[in-house]
Amino acid sequence: MNNPTHLLLILILFGANSCGPSTTERETMATQQPNSQELKESLIQQNRQLIAEEIEMIDAYVERHGLKLDTTSTGLRYKILEKTDGREVRLMKDVTLSYTASLLNGNLCYSSDTSGQLSFTIGQSNQPSGLQEGILKMRQGEKAIFIVPSYLGYGITGDGICIPGSTSILYRVELEKVSQQ
């Protein structure tokens, strides 16, 4: 065993076995890590907290501006400002609207004045579900205001351009056209 190669091999094996946690340490680490159900419940609780905080911000905005808005079962806040007896909006109908989209702090994000009118098919679009839900409550020629919570808008990631994650959007909309099809 005086061979240096054997000595080196013994040192390497000894070092490899001593690098990492012992069996007891691994067992302790495993019991300290949450299981998938605990992790899931924790994430759900955190999400509920974020939603509750966002709803409080929306409530404060509505109160500060003296708005009288209706609320849908999903949490969309809306008010039809000018009613008409124009064509109804239905799923799969093409719509064209003039709009502004801003944050509740007043920062303007998008506007048909700079981007042109917005046209899309209801239920077949990547437009926020809250915007589509609001438009389904309108008729051609009507004007409305919507406050779309982030979970009905661009979620926790935002749109990557102007709307940050977990941010509500204030839409002012005029429904210019509803397809006849």
PyRosetta script that sets phi, psi and omega in degrees:
from pyrosetta import init, pose_from_sequence

init()
pose = pose_from_sequence("MNNPTHLLLILILFGANSCGPSTTERETMATQQPNSQELKESLIQQNRQLIAEEIEMIDAYVERHGLKLDTTSTGLRYKILEKTDGREVRLMKDVTLSYTASLLNGNLCYSSDTSGQLSFTIGQSNQPSGLQEGILKMRQGEKAIFIVPSYLGYGITGDGICIPGSTSILYRVELEKVSQQ")
pose.set_psi(1, 11.3)
pose.set_omega(1, 178.2)
pose.set_phi(2, -82.9)
pose.set_psi(2, -2.4)
pose.set_omega(2, -180.0)
pose.set_phi(3, -68.9)
pose.set_psi(3, 127.7)
pose.set_omega(3, -180.0)
pose.set_phi(4, -61.3)
pose.set_psi(4, -27.7)
pose.set_omega(4, 179.9)
pose.set_phi(5, -66.8)
pose.set_psi(5, -41.3)
pose.set_omega(5, 178.2)
pose.set_phi(6, -64.5)
pose.set_psi(6, -42.2)
pose.set_omega(6, 179.9)
pose.set_phi(7, -62.2)
pose.set_psi(7, -42.6)
pose.set_omega(7, 178.6)
pose.set_phi(8, -63.6)
pose.set_psi(8, -41.3)
pose.set_omega(8, 179.3)
pose.set_phi(9, -63.5)
pose.set_psi(9, -41.7)
pose.set_omega(9, 178.1)
pose.set_phi(10, -63.7)
pose.set_psi(10, -42.3)
pose.set_omega(10, 178.5)
pose.set_phi(11, -63.7)
pose.set_psi(11, -40.9)
pose.set_omega(11, 179.4)
pose.set_phi(12, -64.0)
pose.set_psi(12, -46.3)
pose.set_omega(12, 179.5)
pose.set_phi(13, -63.4)
pose.set_psi(13, -42.7)
pose.set_omega(13, 178.0)
pose.set_phi(14, -62.1)
pose.set_psi(14, -43.4)
pose.set_omega(14, 179.7)
pose.set_phi(15, -65.4)
pose.set_psi(15, -39.5)
pose.set_omega(15, -179.5)
pose.set_phi(16, -65.9)
pose.set_psi(16, -38.2)
pose.set_omega(16, -179.9)
pose.set_phi(17, -73.5)
pose.set_psi(17, -23.8)
pose.set_omega(17, -177.0)
pose.set_phi(18, -93.6)
pose.set_psi(18, -5.6)
pose.set_omega(18, -177.2)
pose.set_phi(19, -81.5)
pose.set_psi(19, 114.6)
pose.set_omega(19, 172.5)
pose.set_phi(20, 120.3)
pose.set_psi(20, 170.5)
pose.set_omega(20, -176.7)
pose.set_phi(21, -71.6)
pose.set_psi(21, 150.1)
pose.set_omega(21, 176.0)
pose.set_phi(22, -72.2)
pose.set_psi(22, 171.8)
pose.set_omega(22, 178.6)
pose.set_phi(23, -58.9)
pose.set_psi(23, -42.5)
pose.set_omega(23, 178.8)
pose.set_phi(24, -63.9)
pose.set_psi(24, -42.1)
pose.set_omega(24, 179.0)
pose.set_phi(25, -64.3)
pose.set_psi(25, -40.2)
pose.set_omega(25, 179.1)
pose.set_phi(26, -64.0)
pose.set_psi(26, -41.2)
pose.set_omega(26, 178.7)
pose.set_phi(27, -63.8)
pose.set_psi(27, -41.0)
pose.set_omega(27, 178.6)
pose.set_phi(28, -64.1)
pose.set_psi(28, -43.9)
pose.set_omega(28, 179.7)
pose.set_phi(29, -62.3)
pose.set_psi(29, -39.9)
pose.set_omega(29, -178.9)
pose.set_phi(30, -64.8)
pose.set_psi(30, -37.9)
pose.set_omega(30, -179.7)
pose.set_phi(31, -76.2)
pose.set_psi(31, -20.0)
pose.set_omega(31, 179.9)
pose.set_phi(32, -84.8)
pose.set_psi(32, -23.2)
pose.set_omega(32, -179.6)
pose.set_phi(33, -80.7)
pose.set_psi(33, 138.2)
pose.set_omega(33, -179.5)
pose.set_phi(34, -69.1)
pose.set_psi(34, 145.2)
pose.set_omega(34, 175.1)
pose.set_phi(35, -77.2)
pose.set_psi(35, 173.6)
pose.set_omega(35, -174.6)
pose.set_phi(36, -63.1)
pose.set_psi(36, -34.4)
pose.set_omega(36, 179.0)
pose.set_phi(37, -68.0)
pose.set_psi(37, -42.7)
pose.set_omega(37, 177.4)
pose.set_phi(38, -62.8)
pose.set_psi(38, -41.3)
pose.set_omega(38, 179.2)
pose.set_phi(39, -63.5)
pose.set_psi(39, -44.1)
pose.set_omega(39, 179.0)
pose.set_phi(40, -60.2)
pose.set_psi(40, -46.8)
pose.set_omega(40, 179.7)
pose.set_phi(41, -63.5)
pose.set_psi(41, -37.6)
pose.set_omega(41, 177.8)
pose.set_phi(42, -64.4)
pose.set_psi(42, -44.0)
pose.set_omega(42, 178.9)
pose.set_phi(43, -65.1)
pose.set_psi(43, -39.4)
pose.set_omega(43, 177.4)
pose.set_phi(44, -62.0)
pose.set_psi(44, -44.7)
pose.set_omega(44, 179.7)
pose.set_phi(45, -62.8)
pose.set_psi(45, -42.8)
pose.set_omega(45, 178.4)
pose.set_phi(46, -63.0)
pose.set_psi(46, -40.1)
pose.set_omega(46, 179.2)
pose.set_phi(47, -65.0)
pose.set_psi(47, -42.1)
pose.set_omega(47, 177.7)
pose.set_phi(48, -60.5)
pose.set_psi(48, -39.9)
pose.set_omega(48, 179.5)
pose.set_phi(49, -64.5)
pose.set_psi(49, -44.1)
pose.set_omega(49, 178.5)
pose.set_phi(50, -62.0)
pose.set_psi(50, -42.4)
pose.set_omega(50, 179.2)
pose.set_phi(51, -64.0)
pose.set_psi(51, -43.3)
pose.set_omega(51, 179.3)
pose.set_phi(52, -61.2)
pose.set_psi(52, -41.7)
pose.set_omega(52, 178.5)
pose.set_phi(53, -65.8)
pose.set_psi(53, -39.3)
pose.set_omega(53, 178.7)
pose.set_phi(54, -66.9)
pose.set_psi(54, -40.2)
pose.set_omega(54, 178.0)
pose.set_phi(55, -62.7)
pose.set_psi(55, -39.5)
pose.set_omega(55, 176.6)
pose.set_phi(56, -61.4)
pose.set_psi(56, -40.1)
pose.set_omega(56, 178.3)
pose.set_phi(57, -65.8)
pose.set_psi(57, -39.9)
pose.set_omega(57, 178.2)
pose.set_phi(58, -65.2)
pose.set_psi(58, -45.3)
pose.set_omega(58, 178.3)
pose.set_phi(59, -57.4)
pose.set_psi(59, -44.6)
pose.set_omega(59, 179.9)
pose.set_phi(60, -63.2)
pose.set_psi(60, -40.8)
pose.set_omega(60, 178.4)
pose.set_phi(61, -62.5)
pose.set_psi(61, -47.6)
pose.set_omega(61, -179.4)
pose.set_phi(62, -60.0)
pose.set_psi(62, -45.3)
pose.set_omega(62, -180.0)
pose.set_phi(63, -65.8)
pose.set_psi(63, -46.1)
pose.set_omega(63, -178.7)
pose.set_phi(64, -59.6)
pose.set_psi(64, -34.4)
pose.set_omega(64, -177.9)
pose.set_phi(65, -98.4)
pose.set_psi(65, 3.4)
pose.set_omega(65, 177.1)
pose.set_phi(66, 61.3)
pose.set_psi(66, 34.6)
pose.set_omega(66, -178.2)
pose.set_phi(67, -84.1)
pose.set_psi(67, 142.9)
pose.set_omega(67, 174.9)
pose.set_phi(68, -111.8)
pose.set_psi(68, 92.9)
pose.set_omega(68, -175.5)
pose.set_phi(69, -113.1)
pose.set_psi(69, 146.8)
pose.set_omega(69, 171.0)
pose.set_phi(70, -85.3)
pose.set_psi(70, 157.7)
pose.set_omega(70, 179.0)
pose.set_phi(71, -126.5)
pose.set_psi(71, 130.2)
pose.set_omega(71, 177.6)
pose.set_phi(72, -82.6)
pose.set_psi(72, 172.9)
pose.set_omega(72, 178.8)
pose.set_phi(73, -65.4)
pose.set_psi(73, -21.1)
pose.set_omega(73, 178.9)
pose.set_phi(74, -85.6)
pose.set_psi(74, -16.2)
pose.set_omega(74, -179.4)
pose.set_phi(75, 108.6)
pose.set_psi(75, -0.2)
pose.set_omega(75, 174.9)
pose.set_phi(76, -66.6)
pose.set_psi(76, 133.0)
pose.set_omega(76, 173.3)
pose.set_phi(77, -101.9)
pose.set_psi(77, 137.0)
pose.set_omega(77, -177.9)
pose.set_phi(78, -154.3)
pose.set_psi(78, 160.4)
pose.set_omega(78, 171.9)
pose.set_phi(79, -153.2)
pose.set_psi(79, 128.8)
pose.set_omega(79, 172.3)
pose.set_phi(80, -82.9)
pose.set_psi(80, 116.0)
pose.set_omega(80, -174.3)
pose.set_phi(81, -85.2)
pose.set_psi(81, -37.0)
pose.set_omega(81, 177.7)
pose.set_phi(82, -133.2)
pose.set_psi(82, 117.5)
pose.set_omega(82, -178.0)
pose.set_phi(83, -94.0)
pose.set_psi(83, 150.3)
pose.set_omega(83, 175.2)
pose.set_phi(84, -138.4)
pose.set_psi(84, 176.3)
pose.set_omega(84, 171.8)
pose.set_phi(85, -108.9)
pose.set_psi(85, 31.9)
pose.set_omega(85, 179.7)
pose.set_phi(86, -68.5)
pose.set_psi(86, -179.6)
pose.set_omega(86, -177.5)
pose.set_phi(87, -60.9)
pose.set_psi(87, 136.4)
pose.set_omega(87, 178.9)
pose.set_phi(88, -73.6)
pose.set_psi(88, 151.8)
pose.set_omega(88, 174.2)
pose.set_phi(89, -93.4)
pose.set_psi(89, 137.2)
pose.set_omega(89, 176.6)
pose.set_phi(90, -137.5)
pose.set_psi(90, 162.9)
pose.set_omega(90, 175.1)
pose.set_phi(91, -55.6)
pose.set_psi(91, 144.5)
pose.set_omega(91, 178.3)
pose.set_phi(92, 73.7)
pose.set_psi(92, 5.9)
pose.set_omega(92, 175.2)
pose.set_phi(93, -88.1)
pose.set_psi(93, 144.5)
pose.set_omega(93, 173.8)
pose.set_phi(94, -83.5)
pose.set_psi(94, 137.1)
pose.set_omega(94, 178.4)
pose.set_phi(95, -128.1)
pose.set_psi(95, 152.6)
pose.set_omega(95, 173.7)
pose.set_phi(96, -130.9)
pose.set_psi(96, 132.6)
pose.set_omega(96, -178.1)
pose.set_phi(97, -140.9)
pose.set_psi(97, 151.4)
pose.set_omega(97, 167.6)
pose.set_phi(98, -95.6)
pose.set_psi(98, 144.5)
pose.set_omega(98, -172.2)
pose.set_phi(99, -160.7)
pose.set_psi(99, 165.2)
pose.set_omega(99, 161.8)
pose.set_phi(100, -132.2)
pose.set_psi(100, 144.9)
pose.set_omega(100, 175.3)
pose.set_phi(101, -126.9)
pose.set_psi(101, 120.2)
pose.set_omega(101, -179.4)
pose.set_phi(102, -136.1)
pose.set_psi(102, 165.7)
pose.set_omega(102, 175.9)
pose.set_phi(103, -84.5)
pose.set_psi(103, 163.6)
pose.set_omega(103, -179.3)
pose.set_phi(104, -67.9)
pose.set_psi(104, -16.2)
pose.set_omega(104, 175.9)
pose.set_phi(105, -82.7)
pose.set_psi(105, 0.7)
pose.set_omega(105, 177.2)
pose.set_phi(106, 98.7)
pose.set_psi(106, -10.4)
pose.set_omega(106, 179.8)
pose.set_phi(107, -66.9)
pose.set_psi(107, 121.8)
pose.set_omega(107, 177.5)
pose.set_phi(108, -77.0)
pose.set_psi(108, 129.1)
pose.set_omega(108, 179.7)
pose.set_phi(109, -103.0)
pose.set_psi(109, -50.7)
pose.set_omega(109, -176.1)
pose.set_phi(110, -141.6)
pose.set_psi(110, 152.0)
pose.set_omega(110, -179.9)
pose.set_phi(111, -156.2)
pose.set_psi(111, 143.4)
pose.set_omega(111, 175.4)
pose.set_phi(112, -66.9)
pose.set_psi(112, -19.2)
pose.set_omega(112, 176.0)
pose.set_phi(113, -63.4)
pose.set_psi(113, -33.7)
pose.set_omega(113, -179.2)
pose.set_phi(114, -105.7)
pose.set_psi(114, -29.5)
pose.set_omega(114, -175.7)
pose.set_phi(115, -104.2)
pose.set_psi(115, -7.4)
pose.set_omega(115, -174.5)
pose.set_phi(116, 86.0)
pose.set_psi(116, 167.5)
pose.set_omega(116, 179.8)
pose.set_phi(117, -62.8)
pose.set_psi(117, 155.0)
pose.set_omega(117, -179.5)
pose.set_phi(118, -102.8)
pose.set_psi(118, 127.3)
pose.set_omega(118, 177.9)
pose.set_phi(119, -126.5)
pose.set_psi(119, 135.5)
pose.set_omega(119, 177.5)
pose.set_phi(120, -164.0)
pose.set_psi(120, 171.0)
pose.set_omega(120, 178.8)
pose.set_phi(121, -99.7)
pose.set_psi(121, 125.2)
pose.set_omega(121, -179.9)
pose.set_phi(122, -63.3)
pose.set_psi(122, 127.2)
pose.set_omega(122, 179.3)
pose.set_phi(123, 86.3)
pose.set_psi(123, -6.3)
pose.set_omega(123, -178.7)
pose.set_phi(124, -129.3)
pose.set_psi(124, 27.9)
pose.set_omega(124, -171.6)
pose.set_phi(125, -126.1)
pose.set_psi(125, 158.8)
pose.set_omega(125, 174.0)
pose.set_phi(126, -91.5)
pose.set_psi(126, 9.7)
pose.set_omega(126, 174.1)
pose.set_phi(127, -66.0)
pose.set_psi(127, 151.2)
pose.set_omega(127, -178.1)
pose.set_phi(128, -52.7)
pose.set_psi(128, 139.4)
pose.set_omega(128, -178.4)
pose.set_phi(129, -61.3)
pose.set_psi(129, -32.6)
pose.set_omega(129, 178.2)
pose.set_phi(130, -65.7)
pose.set_psi(130, -38.4)
pose.set_omega(130, 176.4)
pose.set_phi(131, -65.0)
pose.set_psi(131, -44.5)
pose.set_omega(131, 179.7)
pose.set_phi(132, -64.7)
pose.set_psi(132, -40.0)
pose.set_omega(132, 177.6)
pose.set_phi(133, -60.7)
pose.set_psi(133, -43.1)
pose.set_omega(133, 178.9)
pose.set_phi(134, -64.1)
pose.set_psi(134, -43.1)
pose.set_omega(134, -179.1)
pose.set_phi(135, -64.3)
pose.set_psi(135, -32.2)
pose.set_omega(135, 176.7)
pose.set_phi(136, -63.0)
pose.set_psi(136, -16.0)
pose.set_omega(136, 178.6)
pose.set_phi(137, -91.3)
pose.set_psi(137, -0.3)
pose.set_omega(137, -173.3)
pose.set_phi(138, -107.9)
pose.set_psi(138, 169.4)
pose.set_omega(138, 171.1)
pose.set_phi(139, -125.0)
pose.set_psi(139, 158.3)
pose.set_omega(139, 179.4)
pose.set_phi(140, -54.0)
pose.set_psi(140, 133.4)
pose.set_omega(140, 178.8)
pose.set_phi(141, 93.0)
pose.set_psi(141, -10.5)
pose.set_omega(141, -178.3)
pose.set_phi(142, -82.2)
pose.set_psi(142, 156.0)
pose.set_omega(142, 174.8)
pose.set_phi(143, -116.5)
pose.set_psi(143, 145.0)
pose.set_omega(143, -177.5)
pose.set_phi(144, -150.5)
pose.set_psi(144, 164.9)
pose.set_omega(144, 172.7)
pose.set_phi(145, -124.4)
pose.set_psi(145, 136.9)
pose.set_omega(145, 177.9)
pose.set_phi(146, -129.1)
pose.set_psi(146, 140.1)
pose.set_omega(146, 165.6)
pose.set_phi(147, -113.6)
pose.set_psi(147, 113.3)
pose.set_omega(147, -175.6)
pose.set_phi(148, -102.3)
pose.set_psi(148, 112.9)
pose.set_omega(148, 176.4)
pose.set_phi(149, -64.2)
pose.set_psi(149, 157.4)
pose.set_omega(149, -175.6)
pose.set_phi(150, -56.7)
pose.set_psi(150, -35.3)
pose.set_omega(150, -178.2)
pose.set_phi(151, -70.7)
pose.set_psi(151, -11.8)
pose.set_omega(151, 172.4)
pose.set_phi(152, -108.2)
pose.set_psi(152, 2.3)
pose.set_omega(152, -177.4)
pose.set_phi(153, -115.6)
pose.set_psi(153, -109.4)
pose.set_omega(153, -175.5)
pose.set_phi(154, -108.1)
pose.set_psi(154, 13.7)
pose.set_omega(154, 171.3)
pose.set_phi(155, 64.5)
pose.set_psi(155, -156.2)
pose.set_omega(155, -176.4)
pose.set_phi(156, -78.9)
pose.set_psi(156, -10.8)
pose.set_omega(156, -178.8)
pose.set_phi(157, -97.5)
pose.set_psi(157, -18.9)
pose.set_omega(157, -174.4)
pose.set_phi(158, 75.6)
pose.set_psi(158, -169.1)
pose.set_omega(158, -179.6)
pose.set_phi(159, -99.2)
pose.set_psi(159, -1.7)
pose.set_omega(159, 177.9)
pose.set_phi(160, 79.5)
pose.set_psi(160, 0.8)
pose.set_omega(160, -178.9)
pose.set_phi(161, -123.5)
pose.set_psi(161, -65.7)
pose.set_omega(161, -173.9)
pose.set_phi(162, -123.5)
pose.set_psi(162, -30.6)
pose.set_omega(162, -173.7)
pose.set_phi(163, -97.4)
pose.set_psi(163, 114.0)
pose.set_omega(163, 179.2)
pose.set_phi(164, -68.1)
pose.set_psi(164, 164.3)
pose.set_omega(164, 177.0)
pose.set_phi(165, -64.3)
pose.set_psi(165, 151.7)
pose.set_omega(165, 177.7)
pose.set_phi(166, 53.6)
pose.set_psi(166, 43.1)
pose.set_omega(166, -176.7)
pose.set_phi(167, -124.9)
pose.set_psi(167, 132.4)
pose.set_omega(167, 176.6)
pose.set_phi(168, -75.1)
pose.set_psi(168, 153.3)
pose.set_omega(168, -178.9)
pose.set_phi(169, -122.5)
pose.set_psi(169, 135.1)
pose.set_omega(169, 174.7)
pose.set_phi(170, -101.3)
pose.set_psi(170, 116.2)
pose.set_omega(170, 177.6)
pose.set_phi(171, -106.7)
pose.set_psi(171, 135.8)
pose.set_omega(171, 166.4)
pose.set_phi(172, -115.5)
pose.set_psi(172, 122.1)
pose.set_omega(172, -167.9)
pose.set_phi(173, -129.2)
pose.set_psi(173, 139.9)
pose.set_omega(173, 166.1)
pose.set_phi(174, -122.6)
pose.set_psi(174, 118.9)
pose.set_omega(174, -177.6)
pose.set_phi(175, -82.4)
pose.set_psi(175, 102.7)
pose.set_omega(175, -174.8)
pose.set_phi(176, -77.6)
pose.set_psi(176, -41.0)
pose.set_omega(176, -173.0)
pose.set_phi(177, -150.3)
pose.set_psi(177, 139.7)
pose.set_omega(177, 172.4)
pose.set_phi(178, -124.0)
pose.set_psi(178, 128.0)
pose.set_omega(178, -177.3)
pose.set_phi(179, -64.3)
pose.set_psi(179, 154.4)
pose.set_omega(179, -179.9)
pose.set_phi(180, -87.1)
pose.set_psi(180, -19.3)
pose.set_omega(180, -174.2)
pose.set_phi(181, -51.9)
pose.dump_pdb("model.pdb")
